[in-house]
Amino acid sequence: MACSGGGAGDKRGGGTLAGGKTGGGKTGGGGGKGAGTGSGPAATGTGGIALGGGSCPTFGCVYHAGTGVYFSCMSSGAGACFHFGARCGPGDGCLFDASSKAYRACARVVEGVCAVPLGAACTPASSCAFNAADGVHHACEAWSQGICSRWGAICAP
């Protein structure tokens, strides 16, 4: 099954299956509530599974230290992303700059990198930020000129 809309930050929701069909197939048994022995939810008599607007996950957009590029993070743990998806740009335009080890504003992010010279220091919208000292994400408890001055616990990117 494929999500409609897809991609990081897409708020359109989902509900379209591969091939452009909406809904699903039969849900097991004879159509009465709780009837049937198939896998999945009990049949409701409608012959399909209702897909709500939340059927597609929203992935975070995280900095990949090895490449210096931002990617959608499809799976993470212990402060690190270990399954990267498509290139993306943080919604707030505040990117980590490896050379200054600070977050700096970018007016135009293209394919996960800043397409124009980086601007002034900024504070990311999310408190979960990349810590260059250990290469994982931590909650930043205090910011100064785009640099976290007090790191907290490890967080999910």
ChimeraX commands (.cxc) that place a marker at each C-alpha (Angstrom):
marker #1 position 0.00,0.00,0.00 radius 0.5
marker #1 position 1.37,3.45,-0.87 radius 0.5
marker #1 position 0.51,6.70,0.88 radius 0.5
marker #1 position -0.90,9.58,-1.10 radius 0.5
marker #1 position 0.92,12.82,-0.57 radius 0.5
marker #1 position 3.92,11.20,1.08 radius 0.5
marker #1 position 7.16,12.92,1.98 radius 0.5
marker #1 position 8.28,14.88,4.95 radius 0.5
marker #1 position 6.07,17.73,6.01 radius 0.5
marker #1 position 3.20,16.88,3.67 radius 0.5
marker #1 position 0.02,17.58,5.63 radius 0.5
marker #1 position -2.48,16.39,3.02 radius 0.5
marker #1 position -2.88,13.04,4.73 radius 0.5
marker #1 position -3.48,9.79,2.96 radius 0.5
marker #1 position -6.04,7.27,2.01 radius 0.5
marker #1 position -5.23,6.37,-1.56 radius 0.5
marker #1 position -3.95,2.88,-2.25 radius 0.5
marker #1 position -1.57,1.91,-5.02 radius 0.5
marker #1 position -3.35,2.16,-8.35 radius 0.5
marker #1 position -5.43,5.16,-7.29 radius 0.5
marker #1 position -8.10,3.14,-5.45 radius 0.5
marker #1 position -9.45,4.37,-2.15 radius 0.5
marker #1 position -10.42,2.12,0.72 radius 0.5
marker #1 position -9.60,-1.56,0.95 radius 0.5
marker #1 position -10.87,-5.02,0.22 radius 0.5
marker #1 position -13.18,-7.22,2.25 radius 0.5
marker #1 position -12.23,-7.58,5.89 radius 0.5
marker #1 position -12.71,-11.20,6.66 radius 0.5
marker #1 position -16.06,-12.83,7.27 radius 0.5
marker #1 position -19.69,-12.27,6.68 radius 0.5
marker #1 position -20.10,-8.54,7.19 radius 0.5
marker #1 position -21.55,-8.34,10.70 radius 0.5
marker #1 position -19.67,-6.54,13.46 radius 0.5
marker #1 position -17.17,-8.93,14.93 radius 0.5
marker #1 position -17.96,-11.60,12.36 radius 0.5
marker #1 position -15.30,-13.26,10.30 radius 0.5
marker #1 position -12.10,-15.01,10.95 radius 0.5
marker #1 position -9.74,-13.09,8.65 radius 0.5
marker #1 position -6.89,-10.98,9.90 radius 0.5
marker #1 position -7.40,-7.28,10.45 radius 0.5
marker #1 position -10.23,-5.35,12.06 radius 0.5
marker #1 position -13.71,-6.77,12.45 radius 0.5
marker #1 position -15.96,-6.25,9.45 radius 0.5
marker #1 position -18.33,-3.33,9.63 radius 0.5
marker #1 position -20.71,-4.32,6.90 radius 0.5
marker #1 position -19.27,-1.77,4.45 radius 0.5
marker #1 position -16.93,-4.18,2.68 radius 0.5
marker #1 position -13.88,-1.94,3.12 radius 0.5
marker #1 position -11.43,-0.49,5.55 radius 0.5
marker #1 position -11.73,3.23,6.21 radius 0.5
marker #1 position -8.40,5.01,5.83 radius 0.5
marker #1 position -8.14,8.23,7.77 radius 0.5
marker #1 position -6.00,11.28,7.14 radius 0.5
marker #1 position -3.30,9.95,9.45 radius 0.5
marker #1 position -2.40,6.88,7.43 radius 0.5
marker #1 position 0.96,8.27,6.28 radius 0.5
marker #1 position 3.69,8.95,8.82 radius 0.5
marker #1 position 5.45,12.29,8.92 radius 0.5
marker #1 position 9.23,12.00,9.04 radius 0.5
marker #1 position 11.63,14.46,10.58 radius 0.5
marker #1 position 14.23,16.23,8.47 radius 0.5
marker #1 position 17.68,15.63,9.98 radius 0.5
marker #1 position 21.29,16.55,9.31 radius 0.5
marker #1 position 23.53,13.69,8.11 radius 0.5
marker #1 position 27.02,14.44,9.41 radius 0.5
marker #1 position 28.76,12.13,6.94 radius 0.5
marker #1 position 27.41,13.97,3.91 radius 0.5
marker #1 position 26.56,17.43,5.26 radius 0.5
marker #1 position 23.07,17.04,3.74 radius 0.5
marker #1 position 19.58,16.98,5.28 radius 0.5
marker #1 position 17.45,13.85,4.76 radius 0.5
marker #1 position 14.09,12.65,5.99 radius 0.5
marker #1 position 14.61,10.27,8.90 radius 0.5
marker #1 position 12.47,7.17,8.51 radius 0.5
marker #1 position 13.70,5.34,11.61 radius 0.5
marker #1 position 15.75,6.44,14.58 radius 0.5
marker #1 position 16.85,5.51,18.06 radius 0.5
marker #1 position 19.32,6.61,20.73 radius 0.5
marker #1 position 19.57,10.10,19.22 radius 0.5
marker #1 position 20.60,8.93,15.76 radius 0.5
marker #1 position 18.83,8.32,12.50 radius 0.5
marker #1 position 19.64,4.94,11.02 radius 0.5
marker #1 position 17.31,4.83,8.00 radius 0.5
marker #1 position 17.44,7.88,5.76 radius 0.5
marker #1 position 14.91,8.72,3.06 radius 0.5
marker #1 position 14.73,11.53,0.52 radius 0.5
marker #1 position 16.65,14.79,0.78 radius 0.5
marker #1 position 14.71,17.55,2.52 radius 0.5
marker #1 position 15.04,20.93,4.20 radius 0.5
marker #1 position 14.01,21.90,7.72 radius 0.5
marker #1 position 10.75,23.83,7.62 radius 0.5
marker #1 position 12.21,26.72,9.60 radius 0.5
marker #1 position 15.24,27.19,7.28 radius 0.5
marker #1 position 17.65,26.87,10.22 radius 0.5
marker #1 position 20.46,24.48,9.17 radius 0.5
marker #1 position 23.47,23.06,10.97 radius 0.5
marker #1 position 26.73,24.41,9.52 radius 0.5
marker #1 position 29.57,21.95,10.07 radius 0.5
marker #1 position 32.33,24.54,9.53 radius 0.5
marker #1 position 31.12,26.85,12.32 radius 0.5
marker #1 position 29.37,24.12,14.34 radius 0.5
marker #1 position 26.42,26.47,14.61 radius 0.5
marker #1 position 22.89,26.65,13.24 radius 0.5
marker #1 position 22.55,29.32,10.57 radius 0.5
marker #1 position 19.66,30.65,8.51 radius 0.5
marker #1 position 19.21,29.57,4.89 radius 0.5
marker #1 position 16.86,31.43,2.57 radius 0.5
marker #1 position 16.76,28.63,-0.03 radius 0.5
marker #1 position 17.25,24.93,0.69 radius 0.5
marker #1 position 17.56,22.70,-2.40 radius 0.5
marker #1 position 18.05,18.93,-2.21 radius 0.5
marker #1 position 19.00,19.06,1.47 radius 0.5
marker #1 position 21.66,21.78,1.25 radius 0.5
marker #1 position 21.61,25.56,1.32 radius 0.5
marker #1 position 21.64,26.86,-2.27 radius 0.5
marker #1 position 22.66,30.38,-1.21 radius 0.5
marker #1 position 25.28,31.60,1.28 radius 0.5
marker #1 position 24.27,30.85,4.86 radius 0.5
marker #1 position 22.92,33.78,6.83 radius 0.5
marker #1 position 23.03,34.80,10.46 radius 0.5
marker #1 position 22.92,32.47,13.43 radius 0.5
marker #1 position 19.48,31.05,14.20 radius 0.5
marker #1 position 17.71,28.87,16.73 radius 0.5
marker #1 position 15.99,25.78,15.27 radius 0.5
marker #1 position 12.26,25.43,15.90 radius 0.5
marker #1 position 12.84,22.00,17.44 radius 0.5
marker #1 position 14.82,21.75,20.65 radius 0.5
marker #1 position 16.13,18.36,19.46 radius 0.5
marker #1 position 19.36,19.35,17.73 radius 0.5
marker #1 position 22.48,17.74,16.26 radius 0.5
marker #1 position 25.43,17.75,18.67 radius 0.5
marker #1 position 28.69,17.66,16.68 radius 0.5
marker #1 position 30.66,16.62,19.79 radius 0.5
marker #1 position 29.13,13.13,19.88 radius 0.5
marker #1 position 27.27,12.97,16.54 radius 0.5
marker #1 position 23.81,12.36,18.02 radius 0.5
marker #1 position 20.76,14.50,18.73 radius 0.5
marker #1 position 20.17,15.99,22.17 radius 0.5
marker #1 position 17.60,18.36,23.60 radius 0.5
marker #1 position 19.18,21.80,23.70 radius 0.5
marker #1 position 18.29,23.64,26.89 radius 0.5
marker #1 position 20.00,26.97,26.06 radius 0.5
marker #1 position 21.00,28.64,22.78 radius 0.5
marker #1 position 23.56,31.37,22.11 radius 0.5
marker #1 position 24.31,32.63,18.58 radius 0.5
marker #1 position 23.10,29.41,16.92 radius 0.5
marker #1 position 25.16,27.19,19.21 radius 0.5
marker #1 position 23.71,25.07,21.98 radius 0.5
marker #1 position 25.35,26.16,25.22 radius 0.5
marker #1 position 23.67,23.55,27.43 radius 0.5
marker #1 position 22.86,20.07,26.14 radius 0.5
marker #1 position 20.21,17.88,27.72 radius 0.5
marker #1 position 19.11,14.31,27.24 radius 0.5
marker #1 position 19.36,12.37,24.00 radius 0.5
marker #1 position 16.23,12.84,21.86 radius 0.5
marker #1 position 14.67,11.33,18.74 radius 0.5
marker #1 position 15.59,13.26,15.61 radius 0.5
marker link #1:1,2 radius 0.2
marker link #1:2,3 radius 0.2
marker link #1:3,4 radius 0.2
marker link #1:4,5 radius 0.2
marker link #1:5,6 radius 0.2
marker link #1:6,7 radius 0.2
marker link #1:7,8 radius 0.2
marker link #1:8,9 radius 0.2
marker link #1:9,10 radius 0.2
marker link #1:10,11 radius 0.2
marker link #1:11,12 radius 0.2
marker link #1:12,13 radius 0.2
marker link #1:13,14 radius 0.2
marker link #1:14,15 radius 0.2
marker link #1:15,16 radius 0.2
marker link #1:16,17 radius 0.2
marker link #1:17,18 radius 0.2
marker link #1:18,19 radius 0.2
marker link #1:19,20 radius 0.2
marker link #1:20,21 radius 0.2
marker link #1:21,22 radius 0.2
marker link #1:22,23 radius 0.2
marker link #1:23,24 radius 0.2
marker link #1:24,25 radius 0.2
marker link #1:25,26 radius 0.2
marker link #1:26,27 radius 0.2
marker link #1:27,28 radius 0.2
marker link #1:28,29 radius 0.2
marker link #1:29,30 radius 0.2
marker link #1:30,31 radius 0.2
marker link #1:31,32 radius 0.2
marker link #1:32,33 radius 0.2
marker link #1:33,34 radius 0.2
marker link #1:34,35 radius 0.2
marker link #1:35,36 radius 0.2
marker link #1:36,37 radius 0.2
marker link #1:37,38 radius 0.2
marker link #1:38,39 radius 0.2
marker link #1:39,40 radius 0.2
marker link #1:40,41 radius 0.2
marker link #1:41,42 radius 0.2
marker link #1:42,43 radius 0.2
marker link #1:43,44 radius 0.2
marker link #1:44,45 radius 0.2
marker link #1:45,46 radius 0.2
marker link #1:46,47 radius 0.2
marker link #1:47,48 radius 0.2
marker link #1:48,49 radius 0.2
marker link #1:49,50 radius 0.2
marker link #1:50,51 radius 0.2
marker link #1:51,52 radius 0.2
marker link #1:52,53 radius 0.2
marker link #1:53,54 radius 0.2
marker link #1:54,55 radius 0.2
marker link #1:55,56 radius 0.2
marker link #1:56,57 radius 0.2
marker link #1:57,58 radius 0.2
marker link #1:58,59 radius 0.2
marker link #1:59,60 radius 0.2
marker link #1:60,61 radius 0.2
marker link #1:61,62 radius 0.2
marker link #1:62,63 radius 0.2
marker link #1:63,64 radius 0.2
marker link #1:64,65 radius 0.2
marker link #1:65,66 radius 0.2
marker link #1:66,67 radius 0.2
marker link #1:67,68 radius 0.2
marker link #1:68,69 radius 0.2
marker link #1:69,70 radius 0.2
marker link #1:70,71 radius 0.2
marker link #1:71,72 radius 0.2
marker link #1:72,73 radius 0.2
marker link #1:73,74 radius 0.2
marker link #1:74,75 radius 0.2
marker link #1:75,76 radius 0.2
marker link #1:76,77 radius 0.2
marker link #1:77,78 radius 0.2
marker link #1:78,79 radius 0.2
marker link #1:79,80 radius 0.2
marker link #1:80,81 radius 0.2
marker link #1:81,82 radius 0.2
marker link #1:82,83 radius 0.2
marker link #1:83,84 radius 0.2
marker link #1:84,85 radius 0.2
marker link #1:85,86 radius 0.2
marker link #1:86,87 radius 0.2
marker link #1:87,88 radius 0.2
marker link #1:88,89 radius 0.2
marker link #1:89,90 radius 0.2
marker link #1:90,91 radius 0.2
marker link #1:91,92 radius 0.2
marker link #1:92,93 radius 0.2
marker link #1:93,94 radius 0.2
marker link #1:94,95 radius 0.2
marker link #1:95,96 radius 0.2
marker link #1:96,97 radius 0.2
marker link #1:97,98 radius 0.2
marker link #1:98,99 radius 0.2
marker link #1:99,100 radius 0.2
marker link #1:100,101 radius 0.2
marker link #1:101,102 radius 0.2
marker link #1:102,103 radius 0.2
marker link #1:103,104 radius 0.2
marker link #1:104,105 radius 0.2
marker link #1:105,106 radius 0.2
marker link #1:106,107 radius 0.2
marker link #1:107,108 radius 0.2
marker link #1:108,109 radius 0.2
marker link #1:109,110 radius 0.2
marker link #1:110,111 radius 0.2
marker link #1:111,112 radius 0.2
marker link #1:112,113 radius 0.2
marker link #1:113,114 radius 0.2
marker link #1:114,115 radius 0.2
marker link #1:115,116 radius 0.2
marker link #1:116,117 radius 0.2
marker link #1:117,118 radius 0.2
marker link #1:118,119 radius 0.2
marker link #1:119,120 radius 0.2
marker link #1:120,121 radius 0.2
marker link #1:121,122 radius 0.2
marker link #1:122,123 radius 0.2
marker link #1:123,124 radius 0.2
marker link #1:124,125 radius 0.2
marker link #1:125,126 radius 0.2
marker link #1:126,127 radius 0.2
marker link #1:127,128 radius 0.2
marker link #1:128,129 radius 0.2
marker link #1:129,130 radius 0.2
marker link #1:130,131 radius 0.2
marker link #1:131,132 radius 0.2
marker link #1:132,133 radius 0.2
marker link #1:133,134 radius 0.2
marker link #1:134,135 radius 0.2
marker link #1:135,136 radius 0.2
marker link #1:136,137 radius 0.2
marker link #1:137,138 radius 0.2
marker link #1:138,139 radius 0.2
marker link #1:139,140 radius 0.2
marker link #1:140,141 radius 0.2
marker link #1:141,142 radius 0.2
marker link #1:142,143 radius 0.2
marker link #1:143,144 radius 0.2
marker link #1:144,145 radius 0.2
marker link #1:145,146 radius 0.2
marker link #1:146,147 radius 0.2
marker link #1:147,148 radius 0.2
marker link #1:148,149 radius 0.2
marker link #1:149,150 radius 0.2
marker link #1:150,151 radius 0.2
marker link #1:151,152 radius 0.2
marker link #1:152,153 radius 0.2
marker link #1:153,154 radius 0.2
marker link #1:154,155 radius 0.2
marker link #1:155,156 radius 0.2
marker link #1:156,157 radius 0.2
view
